[in-house]
Amino acid sequence: MSVVVPARDDADALGRCLALLAEQTQAPFEVVVVDNASVDATASVARHAGAIVVHEPRVGIPAAAAAGYDAARGEVVARLDADSEPGPGWVRSIAERMASDPALEAVTGAGTFTDLRGGRWACALYLGAYYASTRMALGHTALWGSSMAFRRSTWWAVRERVERVDPEVHDDLDLAFALGPRRRIVRDRRLRVGVSARSLRHARRRRLARAVRTLRLNWAVMPPWERWRVRLVGTAR
């Protein structure tokens, strides 16, 4: 398993994330940190922790995440954000889930806000709303970039369909659209990670605008009713 962590000017949080990856009960094959034009110590923190560093000069998570997935060599590619705090069994849980279900192409997890009182329940409400609303839009389960994984072969099958340039696109949702309604994606609550609540405190309008932009771009390719028809009937027009 490769673990990809896109990061931009987030050295402190990245250091904690990498330290927790070093304590996994099952070590990943490699950790790939994508330095997204950082001006802080992000790259040096990654190297000090033994991670492979990939430099992506185009600012934006879509470009950084795609660069990391392209560089990953593991049969399974897992993804964390720089502020993700995985428990000691996170890697093992992904490996076991993917190994036990060969038809499974991607898995997505759950979270707890580490800097918010009642963080587990607040995050459950936040992610519950996210997964429910995006399921209607996608015709299947979405992906959450703070804790998710997919097969490397799956990435190479869809990599030309994902947005790599536009920084105002939600890369995890865009990838879920690219995977499409025929591929099997499941939500596994064992893949719980701690995350910062900064997504709730800052740039909420920008995040909503990104969601709308991601929906519009992908619905232009296949509208939601067609996605659901493919999901339920199994064929496309």
N, C-alpha and C positions, 0 to 999 in steps of 0.2 A: 504494500500500500504506500502510495505517495500522499503526503499531506501538503496542500498548497495554501499559503497564507499571503494574500495581497496586503501591502502595507505602504502607507505614505505618511511620513512624519509622525510615527506612532511608536517610537523606540521603547518607551517604558512599558506600554501595554504588550508590545510584541515580546519583550523579554520575559514577562510573566507567562504568556502563552507558550513560548518555546520551552521554558522550564517545566511546565506541566506536561508537555509532550515528551520530555526526557524522562518523566516518571511513569509513563504508561506501562501497564502490566504486559502489553504486547507492543514492542517497539515498531514503529513504522519503518518501511524500507528506506525512505528518504523524506526529508522535509524541504520543501521548496518555498523560499520567501521571495516574493516579487517586490522589489524596491521600485515604487512608482514615483520616480523623480523626487525622492526625499531630500531635504536639506539638513536633516538631523542625523542621528547615529543609527538609523534603522538598519542600514546595510552592515555596519560593523557589529551591531548586536546579533544579527542573524549569523554572520560568519563565526563569531565567538561561540555561539551555541551549536556550531557544526552543521548549520543548514546550507543548502545550495542557494546561492543568490542569483536571481535573474533580474536584470535591469530593464524596465519598461519606461521609456521617456514620455510616452503619451499619457497625460494625466487623466485618470478616470478608472474606476473599478472594472468596467467592461474590458478595457485594454489590458489591465494588470492581471485580471483573473484568467483571461484567455491565454496570455503569455505563460502563465504558470501551468495551465492544463497542457499546453503544447509541450512544455519541458518535462512534464512528469513521466516517469518510466514504469511506475507500478501498474499492476493489472487493475487495481482499484485506485481511483483518485478521490481523496477526501478534501474537504475545504473547511477552513476556519477563517474568521476575521482576526485582525490583530488583537482585538480586545476579547476574543473568545477564551474562556477558561474551561477546558475539557477535564472531566474527571478521569481517574486513573484507568478506567475500563473503556474509555471512548473508542480507541482504536480497535480493541478486541471485539467490542460489540458490533462495529461495522464489519469487521472481517468475518465474524461468525454469521451475521445476517446475510451477507452477500454469498458466502460459501454454501449456506444451507438452502439457498433459493436461486438456482442458476438462471431462472427467467426474470429475476429482479434486475432492473437496469439502474435504478437510482433510489436512494434513501435520504430522508430528511428528518431533522431532529426537533428538539424542544430546548427551552432556555429558562434561565432565572436571572432577573436583574439584580446584579450584585451590589449596586449602589442606591437601592431604593427599598424603603421599608415595605414588607410584604411582596418582595420582588418576585417570588415564584408565582404567586397568584396574579400579579400584575402582568407578568410576561405571558402567563397562560391565557389571559384575556386578550392581550395584544396579538399573540400568535394564533389564537383561536379565530379571531376576526380576520387575520391575514389569510389563514388557510381556507376558511369558509368562503370568503369573497373571491379569492383567486381561483378556487375550484370551479366556481360558476363561470369565470372568464376563460379558464383553460379547458375544462372538461375532464380534468384529472387533478391529482395532488400537485401542489406547487413545490418549489425548493426554497430553502432558507439558507442564505449564504453563510451564516454564522455556525452552522453545523449541518453538513450534508456530504454525500459521497455518490459516486457513479462509476461505472466501469470505463476503463480507458478506451475500450473499443467503441463504446457508446459515444464518447466525446468525439472521436475521430470520424464517426458517422454523421455527426451533426455540426461540426465546428464551422463549416462554411455558412451556416444559417444564423449564427449568433452575431449580435452587434458588437463590434470591437472598437469603434472610433467614438461614437457619441457618448460622452460622459454623463448625459442626463437620461440614461436608461438604467433600470434596475437589472443588473447582470444576472442575478439568480432567477428572477421571474422570466427574463428573456430566454435563458437556457431552458427553463421548464417549457416555454412555448416551443422552442426548437425540438425538444424531445418528442412532443406531440402526443395525441391521445391514444396512440396504439402501444406506446411503451409503458411498462409497469413501473410506477413510482409509489413508494409507501412512506408513511410517516411512522417513525419509531421513537417513542418517548424515552427509550434508554439512552438515546444520543443527546442527553441534556448537557448544555454548557452554560457557564456563567457568562453574562454579557453586561456591558454598560447600558444604562438607560438613556444615554445621550441621544438616541434616535427619537425618544419621546420629548426630550427637552429642547432640542435644537432643530432648525430647518425642517419643521413639519410640513410647511407649505411646499418646500422644494421636493421633499420626498413624495408628497401627493402628486405634484406635477410630473415627477419622474414616472410614477406608476401609470398616470394617464398616458404619458408619451409611450411607455412600453406597451400598453394595451393597444393604442392606436396603430403603432407600427406592426404589431403581430396580427391584429384583427384584419388589417389590410391584406394579409396573406391568406388567412383563414378565419372567418368570423366565428363567434362562439357557437352559434346554432349548428354550423357545419362541423365544428370540432366535436360537439356532443353527438351529432349524427354518426360521425366516424367512430366515436367511443362506443356507442350503443349498437350500431349496425355493423361497423367494421370495414366500411368502404368509403372512399371519397369520390366526389363527382369528377 
